[in-house]
Amino acid sequence: MTPERFRVLVDAYGSDPHRWPEDERAASMAWATQHRAEADAMLASASELDDWLESYVVAAPDRELRRRIVSGAPLAPQARPVPGRRTWWPGLALAGAGLTGGLVGALAVSLFVLAGSSHIATETTFQSTTFSGSDFDWSSE
C-alpha cells in the first residue's frame, strides 16, 4: 500500500474502513497503523466530509410539487378515460355471462340427477369388480 493509493481510497470511500474495498481493507489498515500521523490527517479530512454528507437531509416534496408532477405525466392512450363512457359495463357483462353459465350448468346437472337417466349405456358384465366375486370358477385351473 502506498500513500497515494491510501489517499485515493479515503477520498473515494470516506474515513470509515467498512466502506473501503474488502480486498484492500487489510493492507490499508496496516499502512494506516504504520504511518499513523499521515493516515490521521487524511482520515480527519475525509471524516469532515463524511459528517457533512451524512447530515444532509432531503425535505419531503410538498403537495403542490406532487400535483404538478402527476398532472404533467403523460397518460397512455388506452388509459385515458373517455368522457361520458361508463367503464364498469364490460365488467358487469363478464360477471353476468359467468353467472348465467353457472346457473345453466347447475340446472342441467340437477335435471339429469332428478330424472335418473343416464346417457351411458352399461352392461351387467362391466358392473362387477374383481372383488365383488365372479361367476366363473377358477379353482380347477
Chimera marker file (.cmm) of the C-alpha trace (Angstrom):
<marker_set name="trace">
<marker id="1" x="0.000" y="0.000" z="0.000" r="1" g="1" b="0" radius="0.5"/>
<marker id="2" x="1.337" y="3.362" z="-0.996" r="1" g="1" b="0" radius="0.5"/>
<marker id="3" x="0.379" y="6.744" z="0.468" r="1" g="1" b="0" radius="0.5"/>
<marker id="4" x="-1.117" y="7.714" z="-2.880" r="1" g="1" b="0" radius="0.5"/>
<marker id="5" x="-3.319" y="4.606" z="-3.015" r="1" g="1" b="0" radius="0.5"/>
<marker id="6" x="-4.404" y="5.168" z="0.593" r="1" g="1" b="0" radius="0.5"/>
<marker id="7" x="-5.337" y="8.769" z="-0.302" r="1" g="1" b="0" radius="0.5"/>
<marker id="8" x="-7.367" y="7.523" z="-3.307" r="1" g="1" b="0" radius="0.5"/>
<marker id="9" x="-9.260" y="5.021" z="-1.120" r="1" g="1" b="0" radius="0.5"/>
<marker id="10" x="-10.006" y="7.589" z="1.576" r="1" g="1" b="0" radius="0.5"/>
<marker id="11" x="-11.096" y="10.198" z="-0.984" r="1" g="1" b="0" radius="0.5"/>
<marker id="12" x="-13.318" y="7.714" z="-2.802" r="1" g="1" b="0" radius="0.5"/>
<marker id="13" x="-14.836" y="5.742" z="0.096" r="1" g="1" b="0" radius="0.5"/>
<marker id="14" x="-14.516" y="8.029" z="3.121" r="1" g="1" b="0" radius="0.5"/>
<marker id="15" x="-12.946" y="7.608" z="6.529" r="1" g="1" b="0" radius="0.5"/>
<marker id="16" x="-14.895" y="4.506" z="7.607" r="1" g="1" b="0" radius="0.5"/>
<marker id="17" x="-12.827" y="1.372" z="6.825" r="1" g="1" b="0" radius="0.5"/>
<marker id="18" x="-16.009" y="-0.683" z="6.417" r="1" g="1" b="0" radius="0.5"/>
<marker id="19" x="-16.742" y="1.251" z="3.220" r="1" g="1" b="0" radius="0.5"/>
<marker id="20" x="-13.341" y="0.503" z="1.686" r="1" g="1" b="0" radius="0.5"/>
<marker id="21" x="-12.990" y="-2.353" z="-0.826" r="1" g="1" b="0" radius="0.5"/>
<marker id="22" x="-12.692" y="-5.613" z="1.038" r="1" g="1" b="0" radius="0.5"/>
<marker id="23" x="-9.654" y="-6.838" z="-0.898" r="1" g="1" b="0" radius="0.5"/>
<marker id="24" x="-7.686" y="-3.670" z="0.007" r="1" g="1" b="0" radius="0.5"/>
<marker id="25" x="-9.013" y="-3.112" z="3.508" r="1" g="1" b="0" radius="0.5"/>
<marker id="26" x="-6.383" y="-5.137" z="5.402" r="1" g="1" b="0" radius="0.5"/>
<marker id="27" x="-3.460" y="-3.528" z="3.544" r="1" g="1" b="0" radius="0.5"/>
<marker id="28" x="-4.941" y="-0.054" z="4.068" r="1" g="1" b="0" radius="0.5"/>
<marker id="29" x="-5.432" y="-0.633" z="7.782" r="1" g="1" b="0" radius="0.5"/>
<marker id="30" x="-1.863" y="-1.954" z="8.096" r="1" g="1" b="0" radius="0.5"/>
<marker id="31" x="-0.493" y="1.093" z="6.264" r="1" g="1" b="0" radius="0.5"/>
<marker id="32" x="-2.558" y="3.423" z="8.484" r="1" g="1" b="0" radius="0.5"/>
<marker id="33" x="-1.190" y="1.719" z="11.604" r="1" g="1" b="0" radius="0.5"/>
<marker id="34" x="2.413" y="2.054" z="10.406" r="1" g="1" b="0" radius="0.5"/>
<marker id="35" x="2.019" y="5.681" z="9.249" r="1" g="1" b="0" radius="0.5"/>
<marker id="36" x="-0.291" y="6.952" z="11.953" r="1" g="1" b="0" radius="0.5"/>
<marker id="37" x="0.333" y="10.711" z="11.566" r="1" g="1" b="0" radius="0.5"/>
<marker id="38" x="-0.140" y="10.733" z="7.790" r="1" g="1" b="0" radius="0.5"/>
<marker id="39" x="-3.186" y="8.463" z="7.961" r="1" g="1" b="0" radius="0.5"/>
<marker id="40" x="-4.819" y="10.503" z="10.737" r="1" g="1" b="0" radius="0.5"/>
<marker id="41" x="-4.503" y="13.704" z="8.690" r="1" g="1" b="0" radius="0.5"/>
<marker id="42" x="-6.109" y="12.078" z="5.633" r="1" g="1" b="0" radius="0.5"/>
<marker id="43" x="-8.827" y="10.415" z="7.715" r="1" g="1" b="0" radius="0.5"/>
<marker id="44" x="-9.652" y="13.645" z="9.571" r="1" g="1" b="0" radius="0.5"/>
<marker id="45" x="-10.148" y="15.491" z="6.304" r="1" g="1" b="0" radius="0.5"/>
<marker id="46" x="-12.381" y="12.713" z="4.965" r="1" g="1" b="0" radius="0.5"/>
<marker id="47" x="-14.268" y="12.491" z="8.261" r="1" g="1" b="0" radius="0.5"/>
<marker id="48" x="-15.356" y="16.129" z="7.987" r="1" g="1" b="0" radius="0.5"/>
<marker id="49" x="-16.746" y="15.466" z="4.527" r="1" g="1" b="0" radius="0.5"/>
<marker id="50" x="-18.440" y="12.244" z="5.737" r="1" g="1" b="0" radius="0.5"/>
<marker id="51" x="-20.122" y="14.108" z="8.598" r="1" g="1" b="0" radius="0.5"/>
<marker id="52" x="-21.296" y="16.859" z="6.273" r="1" g="1" b="0" radius="0.5"/>
<marker id="53" x="-22.723" y="14.354" z="3.756" r="1" g="1" b="0" radius="0.5"/>
<marker id="54" x="-24.473" y="12.337" z="6.474" r="1" g="1" b="0" radius="0.5"/>
<marker id="55" x="-26.076" y="15.454" z="7.959" r="1" g="1" b="0" radius="0.5"/>
<marker id="56" x="-27.765" y="16.393" z="4.686" r="1" g="1" b="0" radius="0.5"/>
<marker id="57" x="-31.497" y="15.685" z="4.714" r="1" g="1" b="0" radius="0.5"/>
<marker id="58" x="-33.752" y="15.934" z="1.694" r="1" g="1" b="0" radius="0.5"/>
<marker id="59" x="-37.083" y="17.509" z="2.521" r="1" g="1" b="0" radius="0.5"/>
<marker id="60" x="-40.215" y="15.630" z="1.549" r="1" g="1" b="0" radius="0.5"/>
<marker id="61" x="-41.921" y="17.088" z="-1.523" r="1" g="1" b="0" radius="0.5"/>
<marker id="62" x="-44.872" y="19.302" z="-0.784" r="1" g="1" b="0" radius="0.5"/>
<marker id="63" x="-48.393" y="18.711" z="-2.110" r="1" g="1" b="0" radius="0.5"/>
<marker id="64" x="-48.046" y="21.271" z="-4.918" r="1" g="1" b="0" radius="0.5"/>
<marker id="65" x="-44.912" y="19.622" z="-6.330" r="1" g="1" b="0" radius="0.5"/>
<marker id="66" x="-46.570" y="16.199" z="-6.318" r="1" g="1" b="0" radius="0.5"/>
<marker id="67" x="-49.646" y="17.637" z="-8.049" r="1" g="1" b="0" radius="0.5"/>
<marker id="68" x="-47.504" y="19.234" z="-10.790" r="1" g="1" b="0" radius="0.5"/>
<marker id="69" x="-45.587" y="16.010" z="-11.383" r="1" g="1" b="0" radius="0.5"/>
<marker id="70" x="-48.726" y="13.896" z="-11.614" r="1" g="1" b="0" radius="0.5"/>
<marker id="71" x="-50.575" y="16.378" z="-13.803" r="1" g="1" b="0" radius="0.5"/>
<marker id="72" x="-47.599" y="16.667" z="-16.150" r="1" g="1" b="0" radius="0.5"/>
<marker id="73" x="-47.164" y="12.924" z="-16.590" r="1" g="1" b="0" radius="0.5"/>
<marker id="74" x="-48.415" y="11.666" z="-19.959" r="1" g="1" b="0" radius="0.5"/>
<marker id="75" x="-51.151" y="9.045" z="-19.923" r="1" g="1" b="0" radius="0.5"/>
<marker id="76" x="-51.050" y="6.074" z="-22.228" r="1" g="1" b="0" radius="0.5"/>
<marker id="77" x="-53.710" y="6.333" z="-24.976" r="1" g="1" b="0" radius="0.5"/>
<marker id="78" x="-55.634" y="3.315" z="-23.692" r="1" g="1" b="0" radius="0.5"/>
<marker id="79" x="-55.584" y="4.674" z="-20.126" r="1" g="1" b="0" radius="0.5"/>
<marker id="80" x="-57.289" y="7.973" z="-20.932" r="1" g="1" b="0" radius="0.5"/>
<marker id="81" x="-60.905" y="7.929" z="-19.788" r="1" g="1" b="0" radius="0.5"/>
<marker id="82" x="-63.443" y="8.757" z="-22.459" r="1" g="1" b="0" radius="0.5"/>
<marker id="83" x="-65.853" y="11.441" z="-21.269" r="1" g="1" b="0" radius="0.5"/>
<marker id="84" x="-69.374" y="10.127" z="-20.748" r="1" g="1" b="0" radius="0.5"/>
<marker id="85" x="-68.384" y="6.474" z="-21.120" r="1" g="1" b="0" radius="0.5"/>
<marker id="86" x="-69.205" y="4.145" z="-18.303" r="1" g="1" b="0" radius="0.5"/>
<marker id="87" x="-66.185" y="1.968" z="-17.623" r="1" g="1" b="0" radius="0.5"/>
<marker id="88" x="-67.988" y="-0.575" z="-15.467" r="1" g="1" b="0" radius="0.5"/>
<marker id="89" x="-70.164" y="-2.036" z="-18.269" r="1" g="1" b="0" radius="0.5"/>
<marker id="90" x="-67.577" y="-4.562" z="-19.550" r="1" g="1" b="0" radius="0.5"/>
<marker id="91" x="-67.044" y="-5.913" z="-16.044" r="1" g="1" b="0" radius="0.5"/>
<marker id="92" x="-70.782" y="-6.191" z="-15.462" r="1" g="1" b="0" radius="0.5"/>
<marker id="93" x="-71.255" y="-8.027" z="-18.770" r="1" g="1" b="0" radius="0.5"/>
<marker id="94" x="-68.488" y="-10.501" z="-17.919" r="1" g="1" b="0" radius="0.5"/>
<marker id="95" x="-69.943" y="-11.153" z="-14.456" r="1" g="1" b="0" radius="0.5"/>
<marker id="96" x="-73.406" y="-11.654" z="-15.952" r="1" g="1" b="0" radius="0.5"/>
<marker id="97" x="-72.117" y="-14.146" z="-18.519" r="1" g="1" b="0" radius="0.5"/>
<marker id="98" x="-70.309" y="-16.115" z="-15.818" r="1" g="1" b="0" radius="0.5"/>
<marker id="99" x="-73.356" y="-16.156" z="-13.558" r="1" g="1" b="0" radius="0.5"/>
<marker id="100" x="-75.621" y="-17.261" z="-16.409" r="1" g="1" b="0" radius="0.5"/>
<marker id="101" x="-73.258" y="-20.076" z="-17.358" r="1" g="1" b="0" radius="0.5"/>
<marker id="102" x="-73.077" y="-21.271" z="-13.759" r="1" g="1" b="0" radius="0.5"/>
<marker id="103" x="-76.873" y="-21.282" z="-13.398" r="1" g="1" b="0" radius="0.5"/>
<marker id="104" x="-77.443" y="-23.127" z="-16.682" r="1" g="1" b="0" radius="0.5"/>
<marker id="105" x="-74.818" y="-25.716" z="-15.741" r="1" g="1" b="0" radius="0.5"/>
<marker id="106" x="-76.362" y="-26.264" z="-12.308" r="1" g="1" b="0" radius="0.5"/>
<marker id="107" x="-79.821" y="-26.611" z="-13.844" r="1" g="1" b="0" radius="0.5"/>
<marker id="108" x="-78.628" y="-29.147" z="-16.405" r="1" g="1" b="0" radius="0.5"/>
<marker id="109" x="-76.880" y="-31.274" z="-13.760" r="1" g="1" b="0" radius="0.5"/>
<marker id="110" x="-79.907" y="-31.182" z="-11.452" r="1" g="1" b="0" radius="0.5"/>
<marker id="111" x="-82.241" y="-32.209" z="-14.283" r="1" g="1" b="0" radius="0.5"/>
<marker id="112" x="-80.098" y="-35.220" z="-15.120" r="1" g="1" b="0" radius="0.5"/>
<marker id="113" x="-79.858" y="-36.265" z="-11.470" r="1" g="1" b="0" radius="0.5"/>
<marker id="114" x="-83.599" y="-35.830" z="-10.779" r="1" g="1" b="0" radius="0.5"/>
<marker id="115" x="-84.633" y="-37.600" z="-13.977" r="1" g="1" b="0" radius="0.5"/>
<marker id="116" x="-82.458" y="-40.551" z="-13.052" r="1" g="1" b="0" radius="0.5"/>
<marker id="117" x="-81.494" y="-41.100" z="-16.641" r="1" g="1" b="0" radius="0.5"/>
<marker id="118" x="-78.023" y="-41.507" z="-17.827" r="1" g="1" b="0" radius="0.5"/>
<marker id="119" x="-76.786" y="-41.392" z="-21.370" r="1" g="1" b="0" radius="0.5"/>
<marker id="120" x="-74.148" y="-44.001" z="-20.607" r="1" g="1" b="0" radius="0.5"/>
<marker id="121" x="-75.283" y="-47.476" z="-21.506" r="1" g="1" b="0" radius="0.5"/>
<marker id="122" x="-73.853" y="-50.058" z="-19.154" r="1" g="1" b="0" radius="0.5"/>
<marker id="123" x="-73.793" y="-53.789" z="-19.350" r="1" g="1" b="0" radius="0.5"/>
<marker id="124" x="-74.046" y="-56.031" z="-16.343" r="1" g="1" b="0" radius="0.5"/>
<marker id="125" x="-70.654" y="-57.582" z="-17.073" r="1" g="1" b="0" radius="0.5"/>
<marker id="126" x="-68.968" y="-54.252" z="-16.581" r="1" g="1" b="0" radius="0.5"/>
<marker id="127" x="-70.747" y="-53.505" z="-13.324" r="1" g="1" b="0" radius="0.5"/>
<marker id="128" x="-68.871" y="-56.059" z="-11.273" r="1" g="1" b="0" radius="0.5"/>
<marker id="129" x="-65.361" y="-55.690" z="-9.975" r="1" g="1" b="0" radius="0.5"/>
<marker id="130" x="-62.647" y="-58.158" z="-9.174" r="1" g="1" b="0" radius="0.5"/>
<marker id="131" x="-63.521" y="-58.020" z="-5.502" r="1" g="1" b="0" radius="0.5"/>
<marker id="132" x="-67.284" y="-58.497" z="-5.902" r="1" g="1" b="0" radius="0.5"/>
<marker id="133" x="-66.981" y="-62.108" z="-6.903" r="1" g="1" b="0" radius="0.5"/>
<marker id="134" x="-67.092" y="-63.836" z="-10.231" r="1" g="1" b="0" radius="0.5"/>
<marker id="135" x="-69.439" y="-66.355" z="-11.787" r="1" g="1" b="0" radius="0.5"/>
<marker id="136" x="-66.522" y="-68.250" z="-13.221" r="1" g="1" b="0" radius="0.5"/>
<marker id="137" x="-64.820" y="-70.804" z="-11.014" r="1" g="1" b="0" radius="0.5"/>
<marker id="138" x="-61.052" y="-70.676" z="-11.340" r="1" g="1" b="0" radius="0.5"/>
<marker id="139" x="-60.379" y="-73.417" z="-8.784" r="1" g="1" b="0" radius="0.5"/>
<marker id="140" x="-59.764" y="-76.111" z="-11.363" r="1" g="1" b="0" radius="0.5"/>
<marker id="141" x="-57.014" y="-74.200" z="-13.025" r="1" g="1" b="0" radius="0.5"/>
<link id1="1" id2="2" r="1" g="1" b="0" radius="0.2"/>
<link id1="2" id2="3" r="1" g="1" b="0" radius="0.2"/>
<link id1="3" id2="4" r="1" g="1" b="0" radius="0.2"/>
<link id1="4" id2="5" r="1" g="1" b="0" radius="0.2"/>
<link id1="5" id2="6" r="1" g="1" b="0" radius="0.2"/>
<link id1="6" id2="7" r="1" g="1" b="0" radius="0.2"/>
<link id1="7" id2="8" r="1" g="1" b="0" radius="0.2"/>
<link id1="8" id2="9" r="1" g="1" b="0" radius="0.2"/>
<link id1="9" id2="10" r="1" g="1" b="0" radius="0.2"/>
<link id1="10" id2="11" r="1" g="1" b="0" radius="0.2"/>
<link id1="11" id2="12" r="1" g="1" b="0" radius="0.2"/>
<link id1="12" id2="13" r="1" g="1" b="0" radius="0.2"/>
<link id1="13" id2="14" r="1" g="1" b="0" radius="0.2"/>
<link id1="14" id2="15" r="1" g="1" b="0" radius="0.2"/>
<link id1="15" id2="16" r="1" g="1" b="0" radius="0.2"/>
<link id1="16" id2="17" r="1" g="1" b="0" radius="0.2"/>
<link id1="17" id2="18" r="1" g="1" b="0" radius="0.2"/>
<link id1="18" id2="19" r="1" g="1" b="0" radius="0.2"/>
<link id1="19" id2="20" r="1" g="1" b="0" radius="0.2"/>
<link id1="20" id2="21" r="1" g="1" b="0" radius="0.2"/>
<link id1="21" id2="22" r="1" g="1" b="0" radius="0.2"/>
<link id1="22" id2="23" r="1" g="1" b="0" radius="0.2"/>
<link id1="23" id2="24" r="1" g="1" b="0" radius="0.2"/>
<link id1="24" id2="25" r="1" g="1" b="0" radius="0.2"/>
<link id1="25" id2="26" r="1" g="1" b="0" radius="0.2"/>
<link id1="26" id2="27" r="1" g="1" b="0" radius="0.2"/>
<link id1="27" id2="28" r="1" g="1" b="0" radius="0.2"/>
<link id1="28" id2="29" r="1" g="1" b="0" radius="0.2"/>
<link id1="29" id2="30" r="1" g="1" b="0" radius="0.2"/>
<link id1="30" id2="31" r="1" g="1" b="0" radius="0.2"/>
<link id1="31" id2="32" r="1" g="1" b="0" radius="0.2"/>
<link id1="32" id2="33" r="1" g="1" b="0" radius="0.2"/>
<link id1="33" id2="34" r="1" g="1" b="0" radius="0.2"/>
<link id1="34" id2="35" r="1" g="1" b="0" radius="0.2"/>
<link id1="35" id2="36" r="1" g="1" b="0" radius="0.2"/>
<link id1="36" id2="37" r="1" g="1" b="0" radius="0.2"/>
<link id1="37" id2="38" r="1" g="1" b="0" radius="0.2"/>
<link id1="38" id2="39" r="1" g="1" b="0" radius="0.2"/>
<link id1="39" id2="40" r="1" g="1" b="0" radius="0.2"/>
<link id1="40" id2="41" r="1" g="1" b="0" radius="0.2"/>
<link id1="41" id2="42" r="1" g="1" b="0" radius="0.2"/>
<link id1="42" id2="43" r="1" g="1" b="0" radius="0.2"/>
<link id1="43" id2="44" r="1" g="1" b="0" radius="0.2"/>
<link id1="44" id2="45" r="1" g="1" b="0" radius="0.2"/>
<link id1="45" id2="46" r="1" g="1" b="0" radius="0.2"/>
<link id1="46" id2="47" r="1" g="1" b="0" radius="0.2"/>
<link id1="47" id2="48" r="1" g="1" b="0" radius="0.2"/>
<link id1="48" id2="49" r="1" g="1" b="0" radius="0.2"/>
<link id1="49" id2="50" r="1" g="1" b="0" radius="0.2"/>
<link id1="50" id2="51" r="1" g="1" b="0" radius="0.2"/>
<link id1="51" id2="52" r="1" g="1" b="0" radius="0.2"/>
<link id1="52" id2="53" r="1" g="1" b="0" radius="0.2"/>
<link id1="53" id2="54" r="1" g="1" b="0" radius="0.2"/>
<link id1="54" id2="55" r="1" g="1" b="0" radius="0.2"/>
<link id1="55" id2="56" r="1" g="1" b="0" radius="0.2"/>
<link id1="56" id2="57" r="1" g="1" b="0" radius="0.2"/>
<link id1="57" id2="58" r="1" g="1" b="0" radius="0.2"/>
<link id1="58" id2="59" r="1" g="1" b="0" radius="0.2"/>
<link id1="59" id2="60" r="1" g="1" b="0" radius="0.2"/>
<link id1="60" id2="61" r="1" g="1" b="0" radius="0.2"/>
<link id1="61" id2="62" r="1" g="1" b="0" radius="0.2"/>
<link id1="62" id2="63" r="1" g="1" b="0" radius="0.2"/>
<link id1="63" id2="64" r="1" g="1" b="0" radius="0.2"/>
<link id1="64" id2="65" r="1" g="1" b="0" radius="0.2"/>
<link id1="65" id2="66" r="1" g="1" b="0" radius="0.2"/>
<link id1="66" id2="67" r="1" g="1" b="0" radius="0.2"/>
<link id1="67" id2="68" r="1" g="1" b="0" radius="0.2"/>
<link id1="68" id2="69" r="1" g="1" b="0" radius="0.2"/>
<link id1="69" id2="70" r="1" g="1" b="0" radius="0.2"/>
<link id1="70" id2="71" r="1" g="1" b="0" radius="0.2"/>
<link id1="71" id2="72" r="1" g="1" b="0" radius="0.2"/>
<link id1="72" id2="73" r="1" g="1" b="0" radius="0.2"/>
<link id1="73" id2="74" r="1" g="1" b="0" radius="0.2"/>
<link id1="74" id2="75" r="1" g="1" b="0" radius="0.2"/>
<link id1="75" id2="76" r="1" g="1" b="0" radius="0.2"/>
<link id1="76" id2="77" r="1" g="1" b="0" radius="0.2"/>
<link id1="77" id2="78" r="1" g="1" b="0" radius="0.2"/>
<link id1="78" id2="79" r="1" g="1" b="0" radius="0.2"/>
<link id1="79" id2="80" r="1" g="1" b="0" radius="0.2"/>
<link id1="80" id2="81" r="1" g="1" b="0" radius="0.2"/>
<link id1="81" id2="82" r="1" g="1" b="0" radius="0.2"/>
<link id1="82" id2="83" r="1" g="1" b="0" radius="0.2"/>
<link id1="83" id2="84" r="1" g="1" b="0" radius="0.2"/>
<link id1="84" id2="85" r="1" g="1" b="0" radius="0.2"/>
<link id1="85" id2="86" r="1" g="1" b="0" radius="0.2"/>
<link id1="86" id2="87" r="1" g="1" b="0" radius="0.2"/>
<link id1="87" id2="88" r="1" g="1" b="0" radius="0.2"/>
<link id1="88" id2="89" r="1" g="1" b="0" radius="0.2"/>
<link id1="89" id2="90" r="1" g="1" b="0" radius="0.2"/>
<link id1="90" id2="91" r="1" g="1" b="0" radius="0.2"/>
<link id1="91" id2="92" r="1" g="1" b="0" radius="0.2"/>
<link id1="92" id2="93" r="1" g="1" b="0" radius="0.2"/>
<link id1="93" id2="94" r="1" g="1" b="0" radius="0.2"/>
<link id1="94" id2="95" r="1" g="1" b="0" radius="0.2"/>
<link id1="95" id2="96" r="1" g="1" b="0" radius="0.2"/>
<link id1="96" id2="97" r="1" g="1" b="0" radius="0.2"/>
<link id1="97" id2="98" r="1" g="1" b="0" radius="0.2"/>
<link id1="98" id2="99" r="1" g="1" b="0" radius="0.2"/>
<link id1="99" id2="100" r="1" g="1" b="0" radius="0.2"/>
<link id1="100" id2="101" r="1" g="1" b="0" radius="0.2"/>
<link id1="101" id2="102" r="1" g="1" b="0" radius="0.2"/>
<link id1="102" id2="103" r="1" g="1" b="0" radius="0.2"/>
<link id1="103" id2="104" r="1" g="1" b="0" radius="0.2"/>
<link id1="104" id2="105" r="1" g="1" b="0" radius="0.2"/>
<link id1="105" id2="106" r="1" g="1" b="0" radius="0.2"/>
<link id1="106" id2="107" r="1" g="1" b="0" radius="0.2"/>
<link id1="107" id2="108" r="1" g="1" b="0" radius="0.2"/>
<link id1="108" id2="109" r="1" g="1" b="0" radius="0.2"/>
<link id1="109" id2="110" r="1" g="1" b="0" radius="0.2"/>
<link id1="110" id2="111" r="1" g="1" b="0" radius="0.2"/>
<link id1="111" id2="112" r="1" g="1" b="0" radius="0.2"/>
<link id1="112" id2="113" r="1" g="1" b="0" radius="0.2"/>
<link id1="113" id2="114" r="1" g="1" b="0" radius="0.2"/>
<link id1="114" id2="115" r="1" g="1" b="0" radius="0.2"/>
<link id1="115" id2="116" r="1" g="1" b="0" radius="0.2"/>
<link id1="116" id2="117" r="1" g="1" b="0" radius="0.2"/>
<link id1="117" id2="118" r="1" g="1" b="0" radius="0.2"/>
<link id1="118" id2="119" r="1" g="1" b="0" radius="0.2"/>
<link id1="119" id2="120" r="1" g="1" b="0" radius="0.2"/>
<link id1="120" id2="121" r="1" g="1" b="0" radius="0.2"/>
<link id1="121" id2="122" r="1" g="1" b="0" radius="0.2"/>
<link id1="122" id2="123" r="1" g="1" b="0" radius="0.2"/>
<link id1="123" id2="124" r="1" g="1" b="0" radius="0.2"/>
<link id1="124" id2="125" r="1" g="1" b="0" radius="0.2"/>
<link id1="125" id2="126" r="1" g="1" b="0" radius="0.2"/>
<link id1="126" id2="127" r="1" g="1" b="0" radius="0.2"/>
<link id1="127" id2="128" r="1" g="1" b="0" radius="0.2"/>
<link id1="128" id2="129" r="1" g="1" b="0" radius="0.2"/>
<link id1="129" id2="130" r="1" g="1" b="0" radius="0.2"/>
<link id1="130" id2="131" r="1" g="1" b="0" radius="0.2"/>
<link id1="131" id2="132" r="1" g="1" b="0" radius="0.2"/>
<link id1="132" id2="133" r="1" g="1" b="0" radius="0.2"/>
<link id1="133" id2="134" r="1" g="1" b="0" radius="0.2"/>
<link id1="134" id2="135" r="1" g="1" b="0" radius="0.2"/>
<link id1="135" id2="136" r="1" g="1" b="0" radius="0.2"/>
<link id1="136" id2="137" r="1" g="1" b="0" radius="0.2"/>
<link id1="137" id2="138" r="1" g="1" b="0" radius="0.2"/>
<link id1="138" id2="139" r="1" g="1" b="0" radius="0.2"/>
<link id1="139" id2="140" r="1" g="1" b="0" radius="0.2"/>
<link id1="140" id2="141" r="1" g="1" b="0" radius="0.2"/>
</marker_set>
